[in-house]
Amino acid sequence: MHRLPPGPTAGILWAPASLPDGDRVAAGATLAREWVDRVAGWLGRRSMGAGVVVAGVALAVLLGLVGWLRLRLVVVDVDGHSMEPAYRPGDRVLVRRTALARIRPCDVVVVEQPERPGVWPATGAGRRWMIKRVAAVPGDAVPAEVAVAVPGTAQVPPGHLVVLGDNTAASDDSRSYGLFPGTRLLGVVVRRIRA
């Protein structure tokens, strides 16, 4: 295991905030150069260029991983009583963005809340999300309690879901809004996150 040699900047990862802006930038650049030189030394290279390449590749991989995770995973706060007792107001859940084809009955999903049955808000800011349990996927029979909201539909059509809240007395779901288009699906809940 390599340890940093003692020095004036050992253990410091940033320039002090008390420095003026220009000095802070210069201190940060000097600090970065020292760290790159140390990394190059650990690798047995004395060239600053090799250290820059290694540090640049490591930074690119790290930024790529963070970017991929931000596109793939979302943290959602539960607001409402429709999924009690499984999820309560204030719970935070980790949601994995996924395609409709990967959703199965009994999965807990996050879907966009319609303004009223069959009317969805324009995409963009102001969208509201609901956490619900999947009752039926494309090709499944429409559950009896939802049949009133979708008259004449015996089977869930392609590209749609039937979602229900666990707390039926406090849930606006497919019984109120009908079928949910797969395009209004955010993703499947992976797990609860401790606050």
TAMORA-V65242 format. One record per run of one state. SS is the DSSP state (h for helix, s for strand, l for the rest). FROM is the first residue (numbers start at 1). TO is the last residue. If there is no record, write none. Layout:
BEGIN
SS,FROM,TO
SS,FROM,TO
END
This chain:
BEGIN
l,1,20
h,21,42
l,43,47
h,48,72
s,73,77
l,78,91
s,92,97
l,98,99
h,100,102
l,103,107
s,108,112
l,113,115
s,116,116
l,117,118
s,119,119
l,120,128
s,129,136
l,137,140
s,141,141
l,142,143
h,144,146
l,147,154
s,155,155
l,156,159
s,160,164
l,165,167
h,168,170
l,171,173
h,174,177
l,178,179
s,180,181
h,182,184
s,185,193
l,194,195
END
